[in-house]
Amino acid sequence: MTVPAVGALTALAALLCLTAALGACGRRAACTASDLLVASRGVTPWWNASAISGEYISAASFLGTAGLVLAYGADMLWLPIAAAAGHVLLLAFVTAPLRRSGAYTVSDFAEWRLGSRAVRRIVTACVCFIGWFYLLPQFEGAGVTLRVLTGAPVWAGWAVVVAVTPALVLSGGMRSITMVQAVQFWVKLAAVAVPAAALLGLWHMSGGPGPLGDGVPRFDRTTRVHMRTDAAVTVPADVTVTARGRVDGARRDGGPLALAAGRHTIGRGTDVVFPAGAAVPHAERLPAQDAGTWAMPFARGEEHGLYRTYSAMLGVMLGTMGLPHILMRFYTSASGSAARRTAALVPVLLALFYVFPALYGTLGRLYAPELLMTGDTDAIVLLLPGRMLPGAPGSLLTGLVTAGAFAAFISTSCGLAVAVGGTLAQCARRTDPAAFRAGVAVALAAPLALLPGTGAHGAAGLVTVALGVSACSLCPLLVLGIWWRGLTPAGAAAGLLAGGGLAVAAGAARLCRAAPAGWPAALLAEPALLIAPGAFAAMVAVSLLTRRRVPRHTDRALRRLHCPPDPGTGRRAGPRPLVPPDRPFIA
């Protein structure tokens, strides 16, 4: 076993021990349904903001953002900005009213606000699909991490996440994972910041090339590339290589091979050695960009690129407002004002983190360009420390990055498991803890069963599917349910079915690689710009057509959402508010 592999496994073992210790602390305090679902509503703003940030920094943030910057350049920096903007909108429009509702889950809120069990069931289905789509990149990221660093099969990474997540969630629920997620946020921040600072300093002291290089990426030395899967690549310029394996359908025995500029196929297990200075071939799905194109937004002339960018930004921004595992965290706040303070801290913490993935993507263009050929761009954060700093120091940094990566997978998976499992249990109105356990099992089993058939997708691409479903379903429901008196059960159901159903169908088609070329491909890949406004419009239009069916308790519900307690008496202003009809169904 290589030295980096030993360092990675050691760091993983240390992280699992720390996680077990933190989970045990929460487990001793968790004994009621309120502990399981909302940590007894006693989490402080700073602690809760750290836990929310730990949940949000998933595989897509830790691995995917740097990989997207490496592959596509400056265009991808809009996605972290959209995520931060989504948290600002969440702070402005959702957090405090949602906390004042007294609900335990988004489904509880929907039934309390609209008085409809049918709407509750539709919301529960949306929560499940969002959670399942969001869990896919956590499993895939774990598999990629262990495969790249240790050579283990991808299912080994899946097994680690699937084994640790229920152990934490079922033992203490939200109270148990709050401490884990809060501490793991700072582990992730250190894991990405310390190596980035060291590598940036090393690059500066070595007098390396400018951060963009010249023209398309080139190998700075003779480089052997091992293809782990069958791939089609685009060679930018004629080059003579040595190849052992299958190239363009023919078996090669390790002798010289001239590759003309253009498309070539390379078989799984093939080794190709490129001379120093050769232009780096790119996986067929990735654009080959020169320095200027890579550094400028919209410069590469991608088909329907402007639509794709704005649609992705809207999906991430609105989707962040409706993520069930993030929303459920605000129910753990002691009051609406505490939830608002929590939401105000989250963008600050996320901004601290998102400074660093762009550095990895930029340095990766210089020091690990072969990832553009293999398509494993998500691995840049894992491989760059060992590539720039060989030996024991690089192995230590690789171990730190590995710990941060698995902290991202585990903390996000725990939050999703609690959100989906709790929602299913509440919807079933079961009074025994077995319902919560069964819900958690369903939350983890469904994406695990789907993962082998989805093919290889980047972590960020998989997360945008979940965010798209959230943007087109739960976001319209929350915004209109909190701020518009005229929303009716029929309107909410129409918008949820239209928006959520179309978004789920587009996501499933994307995962199955069923998208054709041209506009259909762009619409399936990034549907939020069309579907999300359509979902809002459907809710408003059907509600206007059924305005006589506005729930009778709407005025009292809105007073509860928007009237904070009187600071002198602790009571709310105005008439006595409506008490939510739903109690926690888990004893």
C-alpha positions as CSV (number, residue, x, y, z in Angstrom):
1,M,0.0,0.0,0.0
2,T,1.3,3.5,-0.9
3,V,2.2,6.1,1.7
4,P,-0.7,8.4,0.6
5,A,-3.1,5.5,0.9
6,V,-1.9,4.8,4.4
7,G,-2.3,8.5,5.4
8,A,-5.8,8.6,3.9
9,L,-6.9,5.5,5.8
10,T,-5.4,6.7,9.0
11,A,-7.1,10.0,8.7
12,L,-10.4,8.3,7.9
13,A,-10.1,6.1,11.0
14,A,-9.3,9.1,13.2
15,L,-12.4,10.9,11.8
16,L,-14.7,7.9,12.5
17,C,-13.4,7.8,16.1
18,L,-14.1,11.5,16.6
19,T,-17.5,11.1,15.0
20,A,-18.3,8.2,17.3
21,A,-17.3,10.1,20.4
22,L,-19.4,13.2,19.4
23,G,-22.4,11.0,18.6
24,A,-22.1,9.3,22.0
25,C,-22.3,12.7,23.7
26,G,-25.5,13.5,21.9
27,R,-26.9,10.0,22.4
28,R,-26.8,10.3,26.2
29,A,-29.0,13.4,26.0
30,A,-31.5,12.2,23.5
31,C,-34.5,10.4,24.9
32,T,-37.7,12.0,23.5
33,A,-39.3,12.6,20.1
34,S,-38.3,16.3,20.4
35,D,-34.7,15.2,20.9
36,L,-34.9,12.9,17.8
37,L,-36.4,15.5,15.4
38,V,-35.5,19.0,16.6
39,A,-33.0,18.6,19.5
40,S,-35.6,19.9,21.9
41,R,-35.5,23.3,20.1
42,G,-32.5,24.4,22.3
43,V,-29.6,24.8,19.8
44,T,-27.8,28.1,20.1
45,P,-27.4,30.3,16.9
46,W,-23.6,29.8,16.6
47,W,-23.8,26.1,17.2
48,N,-26.7,25.8,14.8
49,A,-25.1,27.9,12.1
50,S,-22.0,25.7,12.3
51,A,-24.2,22.6,12.0
52,I,-26.1,24.0,9.0
53,S,-22.9,24.9,7.3
54,G,-21.6,21.4,8.0
55,E,-24.7,20.0,6.4
56,Y,-24.6,22.2,3.4
57,I,-20.9,21.6,2.6
58,S,-21.5,18.2,1.0
59,A,-19.6,16.3,-1.7
60,A,-20.7,18.9,-4.2
61,S,-19.0,21.7,-2.2
62,F,-15.9,19.9,-1.0
63,L,-15.1,18.0,-4.2
64,G,-17.4,19.2,-6.9
65,T,-16.8,22.9,-6.9
66,A,-13.0,22.6,-7.4
67,G,-13.7,20.0,-10.1
68,L,-16.0,22.3,-11.9
69,V,-13.6,25.2,-11.8
70,L,-10.8,22.9,-13.2
71,A,-13.0,21.7,-16.0
72,Y,-15.1,24.8,-16.9
73,G,-13.3,27.8,-15.4
74,A,-14.8,31.1,-14.2
75,D,-18.4,30.2,-15.2
76,M,-18.6,27.8,-12.2
77,L,-17.9,30.5,-9.6
78,W,-21.5,31.6,-10.0
79,L,-22.7,28.5,-8.2
80,P,-21.2,29.3,-4.7
81,I,-22.5,32.9,-5.1
82,A,-26.0,31.5,-5.9
83,A,-25.8,29.3,-2.8
84,A,-24.9,32.2,-0.5
85,A,-27.7,34.3,-2.1
86,G,-30.1,31.4,-1.4
87,H,-29.3,31.6,2.3
88,V,-29.8,35.3,2.3
89,L,-33.3,34.8,0.8
90,L,-33.9,32.1,3.3
91,L,-33.0,34.5,6.1
92,A,-35.3,37.2,4.7
93,F,-38.4,35.2,3.8
94,V,-38.5,31.9,5.5
95,T,-36.5,31.2,8.7
96,A,-38.3,33.1,11.5
97,P,-41.9,32.5,10.3
98,L,-41.2,28.9,9.7
99,R,-39.8,28.5,13.2
100,R,-42.8,30.3,14.8
101,S,-45.1,27.8,13.1
102,G,-44.1,25.2,15.7
103,A,-43.9,22.5,13.1
104,Y,-41.4,19.6,13.2
105,T,-41.0,19.1,9.4
106,V,-42.0,20.8,6.1
107,S,-44.9,18.3,5.8
108,D,-46.1,19.4,9.3
109,F,-46.0,23.0,8.2
110,A,-47.9,22.3,5.0
111,E,-50.8,20.5,6.7
112,W,-50.9,23.0,9.5
113,R,-51.0,26.0,7.1
114,L,-53.4,24.5,4.6
115,G,-55.3,21.9,6.6
116,S,-54.9,19.2,3.9
117,R,-53.6,15.7,4.3
118,A,-53.4,15.4,0.6
119,V,-50.9,18.3,0.4
120,R,-49.0,16.8,3.2
121,R,-48.5,13.5,1.3
122,I,-47.4,15.4,-1.9
123,V,-44.9,17.4,0.2
124,T,-43.6,14.2,1.8
125,A,-43.0,12.7,-1.7
126,C,-41.1,15.9,-2.7
127,V,-39.0,15.7,0.4
128,C,-38.1,12.0,-0.4
129,F,-37.1,12.8,-3.9
130,I,-34.9,15.7,-2.9
131,G,-33.3,13.6,-0.2
132,W,-32.6,10.7,-2.5
133,F,-31.2,12.9,-5.2
134,Y,-29.0,14.7,-2.6
135,L,-27.8,11.4,-1.1
136,L,-26.5,10.1,-4.5
137,P,-23.5,12.4,-4.7
138,Q,-22.6,11.7,-1.0
139,F,-22.3,8.0,-1.9
140,E,-20.6,8.6,-5.2
141,G,-18.1,11.0,-3.6
142,A,-17.2,8.5,-0.9
143,G,-16.6,5.8,-3.5
144,V,-14.4,8.1,-5.7
145,T,-12.4,9.2,-2.7
146,L,-11.4,5.7,-1.6
147,R,-10.9,4.5,-5.2
148,V,-8.6,7.4,-6.1
149,L,-6.5,7.3,-2.9
150,T,-6.4,3.6,-2.1
151,G,-7.5,1.7,-5.2
152,A,-10.5,0.2,-3.3
153,P,-13.7,-0.6,-5.2
154,V,-16.3,2.2,-5.2
155,W,-18.7,0.2,-3.1
156,A,-16.2,0.4,-0.2
157,G,-16.9,4.2,0.1
158,W,-20.6,3.6,-0.1
159,A,-20.3,1.0,2.7
160,V,-18.5,3.5,5.0
161,V,-21.2,6.2,4.7
162,V,-24.1,3.7,4.9
163,A,-22.6,2.1,8.1
164,V,-21.8,5.3,9.9
165,T,-25.0,7.4,9.1
166,P,-27.6,5.1,10.7
167,A,-25.4,4.5,13.7
168,L,-25.4,8.2,14.4
169,V,-29.0,9.0,13.4
170,L,-30.8,6.1,15.1
171,S,-28.9,6.5,18.3
172,G,-29.7,10.1,19.0
173,G,-31.5,11.7,16.1
174,M,-31.1,15.4,15.7
175,R,-29.5,16.0,19.1
176,S,-26.8,13.4,18.3
177,I,-26.0,14.7,14.8
178,T,-26.0,18.4,15.8
179,M,-22.7,18.1,17.6
180,V,-21.3,16.0,14.9
181,Q,-22.2,18.4,12.1
182,A,-21.0,21.5,14.0
183,V,-17.6,20.1,14.7
184,Q,-17.3,18.5,11.3
185,F,-17.8,22.0,9.7
186,W,-14.6,23.2,11.3
187,V,-12.9,19.9,10.4
188,K,-13.9,20.5,6.7
189,L,-12.8,24.1,6.8
190,A,-9.4,23.2,8.2
191,A,-9.1,20.3,5.8
192,V,-9.5,22.5,2.8
193,A,-7.8,25.7,4.1
194,V,-4.6,24.3,5.5
195,P,-3.5,22.3,2.4
196,A,-4.6,25.2,0.1
197,A,-2.5,27.7,2.0
198,A,0.5,25.3,2.0
199,L,0.2,24.6,-1.8
200,L,-0.3,28.2,-2.7
201,G,2.8,29.1,-0.7
202,L,4.7,26.3,-2.4
203,W,3.6,27.4,-5.8
204,H,4.7,31.0,-5.0
205,M,8.1,30.0,-3.7
206,S,8.8,27.7,-6.6
207,G,8.4,30.5,-9.1
208,G,5.9,28.3,-11.0
209,P,4.0,29.5,-14.1
210,G,1.2,32.0,-13.9
211,P,-2.0,30.6,-12.5
212,L,-3.6,30.3,-16.0
213,G,-0.6,29.0,-18.0
214,D,-0.4,29.6,-21.7
215,G,-3.0,28.3,-24.1
216,V,-4.6,24.9,-23.4
217,P,-3.3,22.9,-20.4
218,R,0.0,21.0,-21.1
219,F,1.9,18.3,-19.3
220,D,4.9,19.9,-17.5
221,R,6.8,16.6,-17.5
222,T,6.5,13.1,-19.0
223,T,3.2,11.8,-17.6
224,R,1.7,8.3,-17.5
225,V,-2.1,8.4,-17.5
226,H,-4.0,5.3,-16.4
227,M,-7.6,5.0,-17.7
228,R,-9.9,3.5,-15.1
229,T,-12.9,3.4,-17.4
230,D,-13.6,3.3,-21.2
231,A,-13.5,6.9,-22.4
232,A,-13.7,9.0,-25.5
233,V,-11.2,11.9,-25.5
234,T,-10.5,14.9,-27.7
235,V,-6.8,15.4,-28.6
236,P,-6.1,19.2,-29.2
237,A,-3.0,18.7,-31.3
238,D,-1.0,15.9,-33.0
239,V,1.1,14.0,-30.5
240,T,3.2,10.8,-30.3
241,V,2.7,8.7,-27.2
242,T,3.4,5.2,-26.0
243,A,0.3,3.2,-25.2
244,R,-0.3,-0.2,-23.6
245,G,-3.9,-1.4,-23.9
246,R,-6.7,-0.7,-26.3
247,V,-6.7,2.6,-28.3
248,D,-9.3,3.3,-31.0
249,G,-10.4,-0.4,-30.8
250,A,-6.9,-1.8,-31.5
251,R,-4.6,-3.5,-29.0
252,R,-1.3,-1.7,-28.3
253,D,1.8,-3.3,-26.8
254,G,3.6,-0.3,-25.4
255,G,5.2,1.0,-28.6
256,P,5.0,4.5,-30.0
257,L,1.6,5.6,-31.3
258,A,0.8,8.8,-33.2
259,L,-2.5,10.4,-32.2
260,A,-3.9,12.9,-34.6
261,A,-5.9,15.9,-33.4
262,G,-9.5,14.9,-32.9
263,R,-11.6,12.2,-31.2
264,H,-10.1,8.9,-30.0
265,T,-11.4,6.1,-27.8
266,I,-9.3,4.6,-25.0
267,G,-10.2,1.3,-23.3
268,R,-10.4,0.6,-19.6
269,G,-7.0,-0.2,-18.0
270,T,-5.0,1.4,-20.8
271,D,-1.7,3.2,-19.9
272,V,-0.8,6.1,-22.1
273,V,2.5,8.0,-21.6
274,F,2.6,11.6,-22.9
275,P,5.9,13.6,-23.5
276,A,6.6,16.8,-21.6
277,G,4.9,19.8,-23.2
278,A,2.2,17.8,-25.0
279,A,-1.3,19.3,-25.0
280,V,-3.6,17.5,-22.6
281,P,-6.5,15.6,-24.2
282,H,-9.9,16.2,-22.7
283,A,-12.7,13.9,-22.0
284,E,-15.3,14.3,-24.7
285,R,-17.8,16.0,-22.4
286,L,-15.3,18.6,-21.2
287,P,-14.3,21.7,-23.3
288,A,-10.7,22.2,-24.3
289,Q,-10.1,25.9,-23.3
290,D,-7.2,28.2,-23.6
291,A,-6.2,30.5,-20.7
292,G,-8.4,33.4,-21.8
293,T,-11.5,31.3,-22.4
294,W,-11.1,29.4,-19.1
295,A,-10.8,32.7,-17.1
296,M,-13.7,34.6,-18.6
297,P,-17.4,33.8,-18.0
298,F,-19.4,32.9,-21.1
299,A,-16.2,33.0,-23.2
300,R,-16.2,29.4,-24.5
301,G,-19.4,29.8,-26.6
302,E,-21.2,26.8,-25.1
303,E,-24.5,26.0,-26.8
304,H,-27.2,27.8,-24.9
305,G,-24.6,28.7,-22.3
306,L,-26.4,31.9,-21.1
307,Y,-29.6,30.0,-20.4
308,R,-27.7,27.1,-18.7
309,T,-25.9,29.5,-16.4
310,Y,-28.9,31.6,-15.3
311,S,-31.0,28.5,-14.9
312,A,-28.4,26.8,-12.8
313,M,-28.0,29.9,-10.6
314,L,-31.8,30.2,-10.1
315,G,-32.1,26.5,-9.3
316,V,-29.3,26.7,-6.7
317,M,-30.6,29.9,-5.2
318,L,-34.3,28.9,-4.9
319,G,-33.4,25.3,-4.2
320,T,-31.4,26.3,-1.2
321,M,-34.6,27.9,0.3
322,G,-36.4,24.6,0.1
323,L,-33.8,22.0,1.2
324,P,-35.6,19.9,3.8
325,H,-32.5,19.0,5.8
326,I,-31.5,22.7,6.0
327,L,-35.1,23.8,6.9
328,M,-35.4,21.2,9.6
329,R,-32.3,22.7,11.3
330,F,-34.2,26.0,11.9
331,Y,-36.8,24.1,13.9
332,T,-34.1,23.4,16.4
333,S,-33.7,27.1,17.3
334,A,-35.3,28.3,20.5
335,S,-37.3,31.1,18.8
336,G,-37.9,32.9,15.5
337,S,-35.3,35.5,16.3
338,A,-32.7,32.8,17.1
339,A,-33.5,31.2,13.8
340,R,-32.9,34.5,12.0
341,R,-29.6,35.0,13.8
342,T,-28.6,31.5,12.8
343,A,-29.5,32.1,9.1
344,A,-27.5,35.4,9.2
345,L,-24.3,33.5,10.3
346,V,-24.5,30.8,7.7
347,P,-23.5,32.9,4.6
348,V,-20.5,34.2,6.5
349,L,-19.3,30.6,7.4
350,L,-20.0,29.4,3.8
351,A,-18.0,32.4,2.4
352,L,-15.0,31.3,4.5
353,F,-15.1,27.9,2.9
354,Y,-15.8,28.7,-0.7
355,V,-12.6,30.8,-1.0
356,F,-10.5,27.6,-1.2
357,P,-12.1,25.3,-3.8
358,A,-11.4,27.8,-6.6
359,L,-7.7,27.7,-5.6
360,Y,-7.6,23.9,-6.0
361,G,-9.3,24.1,-9.4
362,T,-6.8,26.7,-10.6
363,L,-3.7,24.9,-9.3
364,G,-5.0,21.7,-10.7
365,R,-5.0,23.1,-14.2
366,L,-1.2,23.4,-13.8
367,Y,-0.2,20.4,-11.7
368,A,-2.8,17.7,-12.4
369,P,-4.2,18.4,-15.9
370,E,-4.5,14.6,-16.7
371,L,-7.8,14.7,-14.7
372,L,-9.2,16.6,-17.7
373,M,-8.5,13.5,-19.8
374,T,-9.8,10.8,-17.4
375,G,-12.8,12.9,-16.4
376,D,-12.1,12.5,-12.6
377,T,-12.1,16.2,-12.1
378,D,-13.8,15.8,-8.6
379,A,-10.5,14.1,-7.5
380,I,-8.4,17.3,-7.8
381,V,-8.8,18.2,-4.1
382,L,-7.6,14.7,-3.1
383,L,-4.7,14.4,-5.5
384,L,-3.2,17.9,-5.6
385,P,-1.4,17.8,-2.2
386,G,0.6,14.6,-3.1
387,R,1.2,15.9,-6.7
388,M,2.7,19.2,-5.5
389,L,4.4,18.0,-2.4
390,P,5.6,14.4,-2.7
391,G,6.6,12.4,0.4
392,A,5.5,12.5,4.0
393,P,4.3,16.2,4.0
394,G,2.1,15.6,1.0
395,S,0.8,12.4,2.6
396,L,-0.1,14.3,5.8
397,L,-2.0,16.9,3.7
398,T,-3.7,14.2,1.7
399,G,-4.9,12.6,5.0
400,L,-6.3,15.9,6.2
401,V,-8.2,16.4,2.9
402,T,-9.5,12.8,3.2
403,A,-10.8,13.5,6.7
404,G,-12.6,16.6,5.4
405,A,-14.1,14.8,2.5
406,F,-15.6,12.1,4.6
407,A,-16.8,14.6,7.1
408,A,-18.7,16.2,4.2
409,F,-20.2,12.9,3.1
410,I,-21.2,11.8,6.6
411,S,-22.6,15.1,8.0
412,T,-24.8,15.7,4.9
413,S,-26.0,12.1,4.8
414,C,-27.0,12.3,8.5
415,G,-29.0,15.5,8.0
416,L,-30.8,14.0,5.0
417,A,-31.5,10.8,6.8
418,V,-33.1,12.6,9.7
419,A,-35.1,14.9,7.4
420,V,-36.5,12.1,5.2
421,G,-36.9,9.6,8.0
422,G,-38.6,12.1,10.2
423,T,-40.9,13.2,7.5
424,L,-42.0,9.7,6.6
425,A,-42.6,8.8,10.2
426,Q,-44.6,12.0,10.8
427,C,-46.7,11.4,7.7
428,A,-47.5,7.8,8.9
429,R,-48.6,9.3,12.3
430,R,-46.8,6.4,14.1
431,T,-46.2,6.7,17.8
432,D,-43.3,4.3,18.1
433,P,-39.6,5.0,17.4
434,A,-39.6,2.1,14.9
435,A,-41.3,4.4,12.4
436,F,-38.4,6.8,12.5
437,R,-35.9,3.9,12.1
438,A,-37.9,2.5,9.1
439,G,-37.9,6.0,7.6
440,V,-34.2,6.3,7.9
441,A,-33.7,2.9,6.3
442,V,-35.9,3.9,3.4
443,A,-34.0,7.2,3.1
444,L,-30.6,5.4,2.7
445,A,-31.7,2.3,0.8
446,A,-33.4,4.0,-2.1
447,P,-30.5,6.0,-3.5
448,L,-28.1,3.1,-2.7
449,A,-30.2,0.8,-4.9
450,L,-30.3,3.4,-7.7
451,L,-26.6,4.3,-7.7
452,P,-25.2,1.4,-9.7
453,G,-27.5,2.2,-12.6
454,T,-27.0,6.0,-12.8
455,G,-23.5,5.9,-14.4
456,A,-20.7,8.3,-13.6
457,H,-21.8,11.9,-12.7
458,G,-19.9,14.7,-11.0
459,A,-21.0,15.4,-7.4
460,A,-22.0,19.0,-8.3
461,G,-24.1,17.8,-11.2
462,L,-26.0,15.4,-9.0
463,V,-26.6,18.0,-6.3
464,T,-28.1,20.4,-8.8
465,V,-30.7,17.8,-9.6
466,A,-31.8,17.8,-6.0
467,L,-31.7,21.6,-5.8
468,G,-33.8,21.8,-9.0
469,V,-36.6,19.7,-7.5
470,S,-36.5,21.8,-4.3
471,A,-36.6,25.0,-6.3
472,C,-39.7,23.8,-8.3
473,S,-41.7,22.4,-5.4
474,L,-40.9,23.3,-1.8
475,C,-39.7,26.8,-2.4
476,P,-42.9,28.0,-4.0
477,L,-44.9,26.4,-1.3
478,L,-42.9,28.0,1.5
479,V,-42.8,31.5,0.0
480,L,-46.5,31.6,-0.9
481,G,-47.6,29.7,2.2
482,I,-45.8,32.2,4.5
483,W,-46.5,35.4,2.6
484,W,-49.8,35.0,0.7
485,R,-53.1,34.7,2.4
486,G,-54.8,33.4,-0.8
487,L,-53.0,30.1,-1.1
488,T,-55.5,27.2,-1.2
489,P,-54.9,23.5,-0.8
490,A,-55.8,22.9,-4.4
491,G,-53.4,25.6,-5.6
492,A,-50.6,24.2,-3.5
493,A,-51.2,20.7,-4.8
494,A,-51.3,21.9,-8.4
495,G,-48.0,23.7,-8.1
496,L,-46.3,20.9,-6.2
497,L,-47.4,18.2,-8.7
498,A,-46.6,20.3,-11.8
499,G,-43.3,21.8,-10.6
500,G,-42.0,18.8,-8.5
501,G,-43.2,16.2,-11.0
502,L,-41.5,17.9,-14.0
503,A,-38.3,18.5,-12.1
504,V,-38.2,14.9,-10.9
505,A,-38.8,13.7,-14.5
506,A,-36.0,16.0,-15.8
507,G,-33.6,14.8,-13.1
508,A,-34.4,11.1,-13.8
509,A,-33.8,11.6,-17.5
510,R,-30.5,13.4,-16.8
511,L,-29.3,10.5,-14.6
512,C,-30.2,8.0,-17.2
513,R,-28.4,10.0,-19.9
514,A,-31.6,10.2,-21.9
515,A,-31.1,13.9,-23.0
516,P,-30.9,14.6,-26.7
517,A,-28.8,17.4,-28.2
518,G,-29.7,21.1,-28.5
519,W,-32.4,22.8,-26.5
520,P,-33.9,19.6,-25.1
521,A,-30.6,18.8,-23.6
522,A,-30.3,22.2,-22.0
523,L,-33.8,22.1,-20.7
524,L,-33.4,18.7,-19.1
525,A,-30.0,19.6,-17.6
526,E,-31.1,22.9,-16.1
527,P,-34.9,23.1,-16.0
528,A,-35.4,25.5,-13.1
529,L,-35.6,28.7,-15.1
530,L,-38.8,27.4,-16.8
531,I,-40.3,25.1,-14.2
532,A,-39.9,27.1,-11.0
533,P,-41.8,30.2,-12.3
534,G,-44.4,27.8,-13.7
535,A,-44.8,26.2,-10.3
536,F,-45.4,29.6,-8.7
537,A,-47.8,30.5,-11.5
538,A,-49.7,27.2,-11.1
539,M,-50.1,27.8,-7.4
540,V,-51.4,31.3,-7.8
541,A,-53.7,30.6,-10.7
542,V,-55.4,27.5,-9.2
543,S,-55.7,29.3,-5.8
544,L,-57.4,32.2,-7.5
545,L,-59.8,29.8,-9.2
546,T,-60.5,28.1,-5.9
547,R,-60.4,31.3,-3.7
548,R,-63.5,30.1,-1.8
549,R,-61.5,27.2,-0.4
550,V,-59.0,29.3,1.6
551,P,-58.7,27.6,5.0
552,R,-60.8,29.3,7.7
553,H,-57.8,29.4,10.1
554,T,-55.6,31.3,7.6
555,D,-55.7,34.6,9.4
556,R,-54.7,33.1,12.7
557,A,-52.0,31.1,11.1
558,L,-50.5,34.1,9.4
559,R,-50.6,36.0,12.7
560,R,-48.6,33.2,14.3
561,L,-46.1,33.2,11.5
562,H,-45.5,37.0,11.4
563,C,-46.2,38.3,15.0
564,P,-43.2,37.7,17.3
565,P,-43.9,37.3,21.0
566,D,-44.3,40.4,23.1
567,P,-40.9,41.0,24.7
568,G,-42.5,42.0,28.0
569,T,-44.9,39.1,28.4
570,G,-43.5,36.4,26.1
571,R,-47.0,36.3,24.5
572,R,-47.8,37.0,20.9
573,A,-49.5,40.2,19.9
574,G,-53.1,40.1,18.9
575,P,-55.6,37.3,19.4
576,R,-54.5,33.9,20.6
577,P,-52.8,32.1,17.7
578,L,-53.9,28.9,16.1
579,V,-52.2,25.9,17.7
580,P,-50.7,23.6,15.1
581,P,-52.9,20.5,14.9
582,D,-49.9,18.1,14.5
583,R,-48.0,16.8,17.5
584,P,-44.8,14.8,17.3
585,F,-46.0,11.3,16.4
586,I,-42.8,9.6,17.6
587,A,-42.7,8.8,21.3
